[in-house]
Amino acid sequence: MRQRTIAGRRVMAGGFTAVALAAALAGCGGQDGPPRDKGPVCAGTAPADGMHVLRGGSHPLPGGALVTYSDASADGRTRTATLTTGASGAGTRVRAGRQVSIGGHAYAVAQVCTYRVVLEPQSAADRAAAGAEPAAGHDAAAQRTRCFSTAPAARAARVAGMPPNGMTVLQGRQNIRPTGITVGGNDIGSKTATFTVTCAGDPVLADYQHVRSGDTVEIGDVLYTVGSIHSGTSITLVPQGS
């Protein structure tokens, strides 16, 4: 194997060894986050009236169950997600196009993405409950409906409450929107960032862990691309299509 001298040092110039080492370093998470997701970003198509269970977050379902998007996996061709319910944390692995029973209610898994799972209630009663119109007032029940309802008016209000030009999420600070949605930066590294999304004190809507520049996240029914990440300081979120 040949040797070369670079900056006064002798190094091995074996092409296969160098390529293998580079691939190994690219595949591992390094010191700032886990390995990159292999994709695809999404599988399936989200219907207009689907229920969006965001990554790391919980979503109340018709009948009272609370479902959490707790884990994800992808191999470059297919994508699956793990949904958990209850204190036991028992998980069910799902993929787009399949059906799942949660709390005795049937749902079609319409879409599985890195940032969300979209569920479609299969009974007319459950679809009506999921799409309840937001009530007037500021009590807990009314606020929960505004946070989670699939009704077009509720979705439009959430979108209208998000900043049209994007936002900056600061380390250790909260960005509170008029609709009650709050975004807080928890751990901003040099290459990845972790932040949470809540709504009016309800269970966490989303807990985005180790997102990188270029990743997609959803907040308030708006899709954002993660922009610049400034270690220990802030990250920028840019609305998609802007």
HELIX and SHEET records of a PDB file:
HELIX    1   1 GLY A   15  GLY A   27  1                                  13    
HELIX    2   2 ALA A  124  ALA A  130  1                                   7    
HELIX    3   3 ALA A  140  PHE A  148  1                                   9    
HELIX    4   4 PRO A  152  ALA A  160  1                                   9    
SHEET    1   A 2 GLN A   3  ILE A   6  0                                        
SHEET    2   A 2 ARG A   9  MET A  12 -1                                        
SHEET    1   B 3 CYS A  42  GLY A  44  0                                        
SHEET    2   B 3 HIS A 105  CYS A 113 -1                                        
SHEET    3   B 3 GLN A  99  ILE A 102 -1                                        
SHEET    1   C 4 CYS A  42  GLY A  44  0                                        
SHEET    2   C 4 HIS A 105  CYS A 113 -1                                        
SHEET    3   C 4 ARG A 116  PRO A 121 -1                                        
SHEET    4   C 4 MET A  51  LEU A  54 -1                                        
SHEET    1   D 4 SER A  58  PRO A  60  0                                        
SHEET    2   D 4 LEU A  66  ALA A  74 -1                                        
SHEET    3   D 4 ARG A  79  THR A  85 -1                                        
SHEET    4   D 4 ALA A  90  VAL A  94 -1                                        
SHEET    1   E 4 MET A 167  LEU A 170  0                                        
SHEET    2   E 4 SER A 234  PRO A 239 -1                                        
SHEET    3   E 4 VAL A 222  HIS A 230 -1                                        
SHEET    4   E 4 THR A 216  ILE A 219 -1                                        
SHEET    1   F 4 GLN A 174  ILE A 176  0                                        
SHEET    2   F 4 ILE A 181  ILE A 188 -1                                        
SHEET    3   F 4 THR A 192  CYS A 199 -1                                        
SHEET    4   F 4 ALA A 206  ARG A 212 -1                                        
END                                                                             
